[in-house]
Amino acid sequence: MPIVQIVDTIKKRKEELGLTIDKMSAESGVGARTINRILAGEDVRYSSIESLLRSLKLSLSIGKC
């Protein structure tokens, strides 16, 4: 899944749940600055994306293209 789709999914879920960056940070353990970088599509550690997705009850599947 391209990073653009991951970011769009996270943004959509954020809106659905009415979350702020600070609330997402508190629930995921990912720093607010890192979340802002994720939402901007910048390079971050996979573990940060994974932690954020888990806190939003989302998962990422990687398969053959």
C-alpha positions, 0 to 999 in steps of 0.5 A: 500500500503506498504511503499516500493511501496509509496517510489518507486512511489515518486522516480519515480515521482521525476525523471519524474518531474526532481525535486531536494530534495530542490525543492520538499521541497519548493513545499511541505512544507516538510523539505529536511531532512524529504524527505530524510527520506521518500525516505530511507523508514524511519518512518515519520509522515503520514502528511509529506507523505501526503503533499509530495504526494499532491505536486507531484499530487499523492494520497494515497488510503487506503482500505480493504486488 
